[in-house]
Amino acid sequence: MALEEKREKRPPVTPMMIEEEAALRNGSRGLPPGPWAEAAGPRPRTTERHIAVHKRLVLGFAVSILALLAVTMIAVLLSVRFEECGAAADGPPRTGGNGSLSGVARQPHGAGQPPGRPEEDARGGEAVEEEEEEEEEEWQRRRELPPWARPRLPRHLRPLHYNLMLTAFMENFTFSGEVNVQLEVRNASRYIVLHAHRMHIEAVRVAEDKLAGGVRVARTFFYPQTQVFVVVLNRSLEVQKSYNLKIIYNALIENELLGFFRSSYVLHGERRFLGVTQFSPTHARKAFPCFDEPIYKATFKISIRHQATYLSLSNMPVETSVFEEDGWVTDHFSQTPLMSTYYLAWAVCNFTYRETVTKSGVVVRLYARPDAIRRGSGDYALNITRRLIEFYEDYFKVPYSLPKLDLLAVPKHPYAAMENWGLSVFVEQRILLDPSISSILYLLDVTMVIVHELCHQWFGDLVTPVWWEDVWLKEGFAHYFEFVGTDYLYPGWNMEKQRFLTDVLHEVMLLDGLASSHPVSQEVQQASDIDRVFDWIAYKKGAALIRMLASFMGHSVFQMGLQDYLTIHKYGNAARNDLWNTLSKALKRVGKSVNIQEVMDQWTLQMGYPVITILGNETTDNIIVISQERFVYDSDTKPKDPARGDNSYLWQIPLTIAVGNTSHISSEAIIWVSNKSEHHRIPALEEASWLLGNINQTGYFRVNYDIRNWKLLINQLTRNHEVISVSNRAGLIDDAFNLARAGYLPQNIPLEIMRYLSEEKDFLPWHAASRALYPLDKLLDRTENYNIFNEYILRQVASMYLKLGWPTNNLNKSLVQASYQHEELRREVIMLACSFGNKHCHQQAATLISDWISSNRNRIPLNVRDIVYCTGVSLMDEDVWEFIWMKFHSTTAVSEKKILLEALTCSDDRNLLNRLLNLSLNSEVVLDQDAIDVIIHVARNPHGRDLAWKFFREKWKILNARYGEALFMNSKLVSGVTEFLNTEGELRELKNFIKSYEGGAAVSFSRAVETVEANVRWQRLYKEELFQWLRKSLTQ
């Protein structure tokens, strides 16, 4: 994908791209058509004289043929010699293997010529197609798919080792490569099938090990449908023997975000380029031919040849560097341990670095733009990385497995970061931090991304999922440990016990409450299915299930089980049952017997989650009724699996429960709920007592009560909220809002709960309320009675806003303030006050912006800069927008750049919003990964929602071409633009748009339709009920 508006134009890869070697594959068969063919046919009788003449003619013909053959052989030898010399001059270093390529299929390609569409096969496309058709017909007769047409690679070969040699031509953004793969034969076959995509293959050679000679290559071809390259041999490879496959190829250093791609930055007015890889999940095949599935672990020896003005990086340290007289250098890297292709990595750049060393001797370096390194923008990340490696080594009792870990900060990347083993790549915004202008929120974001990627060095790199259906085995653990690892760095922040709830649990339950959701472990049949498993269900639901599992196992037993799991499976692959078995054994060692697989299969193989309803039985003392059903936001939506309605869903639920009264709450008890409805006796359940389920929200489910119990809980919060834990206060708020949105509760219950917040001094319940109010606000913000809702929220916020006030300017203070909870609470309340139109909040923001403009000194407190920027742009004139736009261009601090860009989307001026939308697709102005955020933020602005929706539809082809292959990006964009559409007209527009544009993001669009349908349904059924209660409440 180009940095321009469109994908760079290039001929698409087709099976024809490889056909030009066909003449060498098969040679000539018979004489060509024409007079010579006729001469070979049957002849009439002739006289002796004629026979003598014919003998002389035949003799002359034979001499001519011999002469022609001799000349041809000399010409071929000279041609081959010329090709090899040309390849040596322009291609990658040729180390190892024989100098000549016996048993080779070589494809002509001009020296120094950029890769493109190969020339047509010498025999013509028809001959090749006939052979392929015959072969396919043979497989059809066997009633089997040919090995190259299957969604997974055939299992008859296993790669043991790759020797990969690359030459990067940064002046024209191409590279050449030579890969030697040592193969082990498990089952005899004459086909070698491996992944290769968007590259030009120059030559292929297959030989037995120990110089046993070549195996003749009959022909080769690409099969684009499965992105494989097929080598057809003249004979079958023998079982239990080892062979070497050599492939010489070249390709582009792409101007997009996947494979081996290029990026750039400006230093001292000069644009500099770098090349970097992003292979996960299926893009290593764009950089070298390989067995690009996680199960195929092998060792890798990489060499990179580049101009001496650059340096190269890879997973392992440089072993030796060979300098050439012409200004080129070849870096030879140490051999890797066994690893999968998707986290192999390399980079060619002219960055500088800073370095530290862990207690165990691991060298940690952070590479970034020279000016960022000079400013110290990478120092924070470098220091916490050293501490986190030591933390994980101690927690897992498994040492970090490589001698070094490089952190690479790049300007352009499709994701926040990628966990490549030994060479983790981060987009600059998620790793560079300038303490003088970075907020606590930004520091937290940087911290958690680093914690996440470092966890992957164990969960993902050291132990890899067998297949992508269990991607949550790495992403769920890394997401869970974001909070555990941050707690290690900042123990007072209580991330796992508190922030996990609002940032993970509550967020993913919104998504998983849709009928169009999917299980954590979902079947993946082909490459096109792989991208859709990388979503918040795998990351956040996976993390929430792991947290629930750790809670009911006990954290120390859980930790012991993880240590065993990593030790048993290190340098290998594991599936979910391997984890369940190891954890069950850990429980047995402490005398507990729980079949973890039986419990957790229900949570990982079923979509969605339950809502537990607890009803007090008024006829029998101390008896309660507990029932479970699948929670869905729109009960009218047809189930994803029609054969299975929502009533068939059952979970084994570890329900923790406690009884409380005005001054006391009992210790929790655990009840395993496994039936649709169960009766349980609860001791000490008096008339004035209330019940509380899912203590500290460790379980992945919602809890509903009868109205009497809800009233008792609301009364408790009003009188003495501290009897209920801070986690459960946040949980009650989130459950109530979402139960009401789905129609399980009256609309007034969540708003009545909110009334106690004027006395709430903890950050978490305010954060939960703010997050729960956000979707409700977006459902109402274009209605004529919106001011009633707005006024109600302002009344709840006003007293706490006055109590907390505004922070002072803290430019000279430490970035990490001891009063994290207090500062985050103040920020949350200020954000609500400014968002809903508190006059003092608006005046304060306008004053701070005006002071900045007049003095050209930014004295706005760091922790509220984004709020002030957005409020100022919204309230003030176009000159303020232009000022923020100018600052966005001039600042070099990535944290500041991000919030300035988002502030521009807050304008009430539709012309400015349209201008920004159009500028977002200019990659010279807005980085590719940031354009999506611009469009989504405009869609969240009620003045720009219809503009963003129109822009999205008009530019969909460009957007889909740019982001279609990048994980998350398309689904994030589709969701962000459509999630707050809520009218019948907008629903029709969405459905019509989907009909007109087939292909691409089908799952995301299906989810979008369900979300908008639920929004429309809520407007129809519950909007008036809510407004009636609000009117009544405001007049009391």
SEGU-351035 format. One record per residue (C-alpha): residue in one letter; x, y, z. Coordinates in steps of 0.001 Angstrom, whole numbers, plus 500000, padded with zeros to 6 digits. Example, Ala and Ser with C-alpha at 12.3 -4.5 7.8 and 13.67 -1.06 7.14 Angstrom:
<recs>
A512300495500507800S513670498940507140
</recs>
This chain:
<recs>
M500000500000500000A501354503333498948L501874506389501093E499695508069498474E495917507685498466K496001504505496419R497796501203496633E500932501356494569K500179500095491101R501900496842490302P500949493808488262P499077491295490380V500753487968491033T499106485186489008P500018481608488179M501439482982484904M504190484811486774I506288481679487006E505682480068483642E508716481293481734E510907478505483091A508695475870481422A511056475244478525L513843474357480951R511452472232483015N510416469890480226G512742470419477251S511651469875473627R509316467064472802G509322466081469074L509763468368466125P507916471611465705P505044471739463220G505793472560459573P507669470978456638W510124469039458845A507205467346460563E505820466373457172A509218464901456190A508958462569459148G505641461155457925P505148457991455710R506448458306452098P505677456562448794R508160454117447172T511076455714445311T513821454635442906E517422453778443908R518537457134442526H516079458865444711I517313456802447678A520924457817447047V519930461457446837H517968461045449988K520963459478451732R523093462468450812L520370464823451992V519992462939455259L523753462993455839G523874466721455159F520902467259457426A522555465261460218V525783467288459943S523734470487460027I521840469328463110L525096468417464909A526577471821464093L523421473562465229L523435471611468519A527095472503469129V526471476202468517T523383476088470740M525284474408473596I528053477010473435A525493479808473428V523622478318476396L526841477896478389L527839481478477700S524333482672478606V524300480759481903R527767482044482746F526624485612481978E523516485182484148E525550483896487092C527994486774486837G525112489239486706A523470487623489695A526699487776491668A527012491476490969D523470492470491772G522007489709493892P522434488550497452P525656487022498756R526064483419497608T527323481432500548G527031477704500973G525837475133498455N527339474343495054G528396477027492688S526293475618489871L522661474741490213S522183471108489224G518573470041489026V517602473687488765A514634475509487316R515980478963486441Q513806481853485403P515292484655483275H515333488067484903G517364491098483923A520223492079486237G519334495040488392Q515792495049487027P513102495559489656P510841492581490161G507659492568488167R505664490305485908P507921487575484426E507917486972480718E505625484341479239D506636480690479334A508809479760476341R506348477008475462G503396479373475759G500772479604478478E498572476962476860A501129474160477337V501563474975481016E497828475240481569E497325471859479895E499837470241482275E498256471854485297E494772470876484149E495900467263483628E497401467247487109E494259468726488677E492118466163486835E494278463400488288W493645464712491818Q489932464982491056R489897461343489992R491389460546493396R488661462724494945E491301464795496700L492348468407496557P495862468784495182P498315469660497968W498697473262496770A494917473903496832R494415472871500458P493928475564503111R496846474222505184L500245473124503971P500600469370503403R502349467575506254H504806465464504248L507715467898504735R509096469698507756P511614472560507640L514528472107510019H516687475127509215Y516632478221506999N519766479934505724L518467483268504464M520667485789502659L519248489179501701T520498492259499862A518512495439500481F518621498114497763M517265501108499648E517809503472496702N515090501758494617F513275499860497409T513887496355496138F515637493412497670S517031490110496467G517242486955498470E518526483437498549V516962480974500951N518292477482501623V515819475340503536Q516829472036505057L513837469733504729E512962466519506519V510740464122504547R507933462525506543N505991461027503636A507201460405500091S506048463011497592R507219464645494400Y505734467994495420I507311470678497582V504612473164498621L505544476241500634H504269479790500984A505459482591498697H503544485692497697R504271488800495623M507835487921494689H509762486923491561I511423483492491704E514624483370489657A515860479853490285V515021476720492256R517302473816493162V516641470677495167A519479468466496346E520033465689498844D522215466512501798K525880465571501880L526357466507498223A524431463454497034G523456465299493865G520481467235492623V516889466127492258R515634467292488889V512919469963489045A510198469142486492R508397472456486840T507385475151489325F504349477385489637F502567479811491957Y499066479048493209P497793482474494335Q494539481211495866T496491479738498793Q499601481937498370V501898478971497784F504760478152495464V504901474584494142V508028472703493091V507204469576491063L510040467054491004N510835464279488520R510858461757491348S509552461475494876L511605462579497861E512482459611500062V511109459209503575Q513434459979506501K515948461635504209S516958465266504377Y517049467566501353N518094471135500665L515760473481498818K517459476558497361I515370479426495983I516757482639494501Y514222485454494301N513640489198494465A510796491488495517L509835495033496425I510376496685499797E506701497564499864N505235500996500412E502587499569502726L502395498144506242L502980494387505922G505755492016504844F509090493800504315F508009497428503984R509534500879504028S508942503880506232S510528507304506461Y511149510294508698V512647513769508312L515893514739510048H517491518177509542G515212518764506564E516268515537504858R513899512576504342R515476509313505448F514158505829504737L514195502553506598G512978499048505894V511279496926508563T509243493723508682Q505768492840509954F505149489132509411S502331488274511809P500155486497511087T500753485453507453H503132487922505839A506570486281506138R505699484692502770K505984488164501195A509623488445502270F510951484924501633P509571481533500551C508810479635503747F506499477288505618D504452480135507039E502417478345509712P503216478517513446I503587474745513812Y506608474707511464K509297475798513893A512858475826512605T516175477544513248F517187480550511148K520562481908510080I520150485351508535S522622487500506605I521770491000505394R523821492920502828H523249496680502797Q524975499980502147A527412500947504899T525414504112505654Y522737501831507170L522774499274509940S520802496036510027L519010494325512901S517451490917513317N516267488568516068M519804487583517074P523017489597517568V525422490221514692E528063487491514648T530367488970511996S530278491893509559V532071491753506207F532891495146504667E533292495530500910E535332498143499035D532280499489497194G530602500759500372W528505497692501137V528551495547504266T527121492110505022D525966491398508584H525839487721509529F523557487081512512S523806484254515017Q521517481281514566T518131481515516270P516574478875518508L513580476963517125M510947479542516184S507987480178513885T508149482423510839Y505627485014512041Y507941486509514673L511105486412512585A512181489994511902W514785492289510419A515265495974509795V517587498164507740C517836501704509091N520210504483510150F518963504797513732T521039505216516870Y520489503497520204R520874503471523966E521628500344525950T521190498693529336V521831495187530722T519662492994532980K520929491159536058S521079487943534030G523190489584531298V520528490247528621V521577493268526540V518614495603525980R518835498313523350L516328500883522148Y516791502031518539A515080505184517290R515570508315515210P518826510019516235D517027513149517468A514672511077519669I517596509173521189R519450512431521788R516437513909523628G516182510826525832S512706509962524560G513465506246524754D515010506196528230Y511797505419530101A510985502445527860L514549501154528078N514612501254531870I511253499562532445T512135496876529861R515163495870531915R513023495663535066L510237493760533313I512562491082531901E513762490490535459F510146490381536692Y509036487821534092E512121485653534646D511265485524538342Y507502485051537885F507733482305535229K510966480720536547V512075480440532901P514988482636531765Y514656484965528794S515912482782525968L518015485085523773P521206487037524460K519629490383523556L516366492254523114D516152495245520775L513231497667520917L512782499424517573A510693502632517399V509420503210513852P507349506112512474K504914503871510586H503526500513511683P500109498856511385Y499844498050515098A500917499486518425A503744496952518484M504871493486517390E506588491000519692N509258489669517309W511604487541519405G514650489618520245L513564492499517966S510262493966519108V508939496734516861F506843499622518205V505150502532516521E506789505668517959Q503632506804519773R503666503660521914I507285503719523104L508817507214522908L507996509444525842D509132512961526663P508648513442530438S508241517204530091I505114516985527929S503586513550528570S500522512902530726I499995510051533186L497562508537530692Y500204508549527963L502789507067530317L500322504334531253D499672503568527589V503398503282526794T503984501159529895M501230498659529137V502211498191525496I505773497352526563V504554495002529313H502329493263526745E505076492752524161L507580491499526716C505112488892527965H504987487591524389Q508675486697524605W507378483794526726F503720483415525665G503917483399521891D507627483281521085L508976480652523486V505693478691523540T503610479210520408P499987478230519734V499705475219517444W497331477087515145W495583480441514962E492297479164516444D493978479466519840V495621482859519273W494129483866522651L496713481563524274K499283484235523530E497201487410523196G494969486716526209F497954486087528457A499847489130527196H496777491309527750Y496221489936531263F499864490489532177E499672494100530997F497965494714534344V500017492289536443G503292493678535066T502212497303535512D501300496497539128Y504889495286539559L506211498625538284Y503619500762540138P502200498753543061G499882501528544268W497980501732540995N495994498476541562M495744497802537845E494742494125537934K492138494574540654Q490668497847539386R491617499272535984F491281495809534419L487529496036535014T486857499209533045D489536498795530379V489092495083529640L486108493372531255H483472496054530707E484748496881527240V484797493349525834M481402492487527316L479910495199525080L481226493336522044D480551489828523330G476935490729524117L476147490821520399A474551487822518696S477234488166515998S480049487503518463H482167484357518265P483943481967520648V487433482725521939S488623479565520179Q487149479538516706E487780477315513750V490278478678511228Q490282476877507902Q492120479173505517A494337482244505400S491378484592504945D489959483360508263I493123484124510228D492776487903510343R489318487781511931V490530485868515028F492702488834516019D490045490932517716W489081492059521209I487424488696521862A490818486962521621Y492674489707523497K490263491014526113K487891488099526617G490915485796526659A492439487982529395A489159488096531359L488829484302531282I492442483915532417R491759486316535308M488649484340536297L490640481091536113A493434482526538289S490851483681540806F489072480371541352M492326478354541214G494153480662543601H496934482899542265S499867480908543676V498606477608542206F497855479360538912Q501412480758538810M502861477320539522G500795475863536667L502041478521534234Q505636477779535198D505083474092534401Y503334474907531111L506212477092529873T508875474626530997I507200471641529324H506455473350526007K509371475786525586Y510701476077522013G507586474201520898N503866474570520270A500909474096522580A497112473968522314R494492474941524884N494173471340526153D497890471368526988L497244474382529220W494144472852530823N495973469601531594T498935471380533157L496707473580535325S494606470574536449K497790468816537546A498858471913539494L495508471857541345K495913468162542129R499305468849543703V497597471040546309G494790468559546932K492088470126544729S490303468244541983V488739470421539285N488517469350535676I489784472599534172Q489115471458530610E485487470636531334V484916474036532930M486893476182530513D485758474537527270Q482319475995527940W483839479470528201T486229479182525230L484151477153522755Q480846478994523277M480345482586522223G478960485210524574Y478537485086528327P475765484528530874V473693486917532927I473084485452536366T469763486454537921I469438486155541714L465877486190543077G464933486111546751N462318483455547507E459777485234549705T458012482049550828T461011480129552132D463577481610554508N467162481910553302I466448480296549932I467374482087546724V466822481140543086I469831481495540776S469273481229537035Q471522481735534011E470856482696530408R472906484091527572F473118487895527699V472302489659524397Y471649493334523747D468999492732521120S466799489721521858D465122490138518451T468366489350516629K468461485920515073P471113483680516656K474316483261514672D473786479512514736P470060479001513927A470234475382515057R471154476587518489G469046479228520195D470213481257523156N468357478889525517S470801476065524801Y473798477927526206L475056476704529576W478187477529531542Q479771476228534723I479883479510536607P482056480197539682L479609482604541332T480992484319544409I478290485775546635A478066487826549851V475308489155552111G475393492726553402N473524495320555419T473947498995556189S477230498539558062H478704495167557179I479263492650554365S479901488950554946S482890487054553627E482301485658550162A481169482104549401I481506480362546035I478613478575544361W479194476619541162V476142477238538981S475805474732536147N472043474472535498K469499476811533983S467955477389537400E469033476315540876H467863476835544489H470467477625547138R470285478260550845I472035481447551988P472558481731555774A471927485035557602L469707486431554847E467506488874556784E464748491132555501A466930494251555381S469905492377553929W470987492642550348L472820490168548135L475879490921546053G477151488540543380N480468488282541493I482614489732544267N485246492116542893Q484037491194539413T486446488304538982G483883486365536922Y483101486886533248F479345487435533555R476755490018534543V474570489817537646N470939490923537810Y468678491010540880D465022491499541653I464004495181541906R463826494972545717N467505493973545910W468485496718543449K466694499284545637L468530497985548729L471885498250546922I471115501805545730N470162502743549287Q473421501250550565L475465503233548053T473680506433549066R474104505900552835N477533504250553078H479044503196549779E482322502029551304V480684498863552713I480745497651549102S484228497299547591V485423499814545000S485519497038542350N481923496060543039R480772499676543034A482196499987539519G480655496630538602L477183497600539793I477298500755537664D478400498903534533D475980496003534973A473030498317535636F473619500506532566N474046497509530259L471180495489531697A468939498524531146R470247499041527611A469372495409526798G465939495648528410Y466589493474531471L466126496442533840P464013499631533931Q465886502610532460N465887504583535722I467909502080537802P471386502998536448L470660506727536685E469488506304540288I472749504492541089M474698507447539685R473300509779542347Y475691508494544985L478738509565542902S478769513035544469E480268511303547536E482519508895545620K486214509660546132D487658506699544226F488592506895540571L487284503487539413P483502503981539905W483721507384538202H485633505800535340A483030503018535066A480215505601535067S481961507714532430R482447504694530158A478873503482530686L477425506950530004Y479364507353526769P477264505025524542L474061506347526136D475184509892525398K475819508966521754L472353507436521479L470817510721522659D473147513488521444R471137514217518273T467679514065519888E465598517175520548N465376516454524309Y469110515876524735N469389518921527018I467334517068529687F469849514207529824N472701516718529680E471328518663532635Y470890515513534747I474514514439534229L475808517953535018R473960517904538341Q475640514610539308V479097515929538385A478870519500539757S479706519000543434M482710516725542803Y483987519120540111L483933521970542650K485640519836545310L488505518686543091G489158521805541005W491843521961538326P495430520687538588T498242523212538787N500867523422536094N503219520524536745L505928520931534129N508648520753536735K507212517831538683S507937514146538322L505898512514535557V504815509627537760Q502962511309540579A502351509443543801S498708510516543765Y497853508622540569Q494327507701541715H493545511291542785E494859512819539550E492986510332537399L489779511018539343R490215514770538844R490838514236535126E487714512045534794V485470514613536486I486894517516534447M486322515517531253L482675514871532173A482153518499533203C483597519918529981S481913517295527776F478449518038529174G478889521818529130N479803522961532654K480286526737532206H483261527054534543C484991524136532829H484472525777529429Q485787529128530674Q488869527527532199A489685525647528981A489225528795526858T491446530823529220L494256528249529069I494104528087525259S494095531888524941D497100532156527246W499006529644525106I498202531510521896S499115534947523278S502310533935525080N503367531039522833R504115529160526081N502051526080526794R501209526214530513I498278523771530277P498636520986532897L499839517787531243N497131515501532538V494270517541531045R495836518856527855D493746516681525584I490531517844527314V491526521520527073Y492596521234523417C489333519533522420T487133521932524414G488954524974523043V488627523820519433S484929523095519994L484081526456521616M486397528944519952D486763530270516416E488568528958513356D491803530714514374V492148528295517292W491707525337514930E494424526768512662F496703527316515673I496302523686516788W496849522551513184M500097524555513049K501282523091516365F500477519591515115H502844520115512193S505630521786514150T505926519526517200T508325516590517131A507042515010520359V504906512020519383S502687512181522490E501805515820521812K501261515172518114K498643512535518882I496432514680521135L496745517729518866L495480515693515921E492546514307517917A491665517823519150L491157518950515549T488234516502515283C486336518309518087S485338521316515994D481677522286515570D482520523697512110R481491521138509487N483724522732506837L486782522212509036L485739518639509780N485353517916506070R488739519486505383L490339517294508045L488685514144506697N490086514804503226L493547515597504584S493552512354506592L494196510303503445N497322512296502565S500102510220504085E502505513141503975V500211514975506398V498680512211508535L500434508898509109D498593505879507707Q497905504381511128D496523507729512419A494050508353509576I491635505789511005D491599507596514363V490792510885512623I487773509388510824I486520507659513993H486866510770516159V484961512843513614A482232510150513705R482021510513517503N481415514243517145P477637514772516732H478403517605514268G480524515261512152R478872511851512475D477034512062509163L480124513579507481A482347510693508600W479707508157507566K479433509759504088F483229510033503769F483622506382504779R481217505216502080E482739507402499370K486325506424500202W485707502781501107K487643501385498130I490701503433499056L490392502612502757N489874498904502134A492860498801499778R495014500548502365Y493962498677505514G492247495501504290E495099493144505179A496069494799508454L494693493134511578F492170495227513503M492351498226511206N489347497586508988S487213496225511826K488217499200514003L487268501603511225V483925499945510403S482955499786514077G484111503321514856V482171504922512024T478924502960512465E478560502165516196F476567505341517001L474309505419513952N470828505081515430T468089506092512997E466023503970510620G467450505982507714E471050505328508748L470297501625509163R468927501499505607E472010503350504324L474273500828506041K472439497826504589N472374499359501101F476068500172501299I476925496583502269K474932495275499285S476748497584496866Y480270496706498058E480817492991498213G483883491417499798G486115492668502573A485302493112506267A482159490931506061V482292490015509762S482754493663510769F479785494772508672S477598491998510081R478458493198513600A477817496808512559V474324495979511310E473473494252514584T474802497184516613V472809499767514636E469686497589514795A470075497440518595N470493501244518684V467330501755516619R465435499267518799W466529501069521970Q465377504399520556R461989502904519717L461418501040523006Y463223502903525778K464043506493524823E460742507975525977E460782505939529201L464195507411530001F463175511011529232Q460003510708531318W462015509621534331L464593512378533754R461900515086533561K460351513840536789S463727513612538515L464769517141537519T461553518667538879Q461872516993542298
</recs>
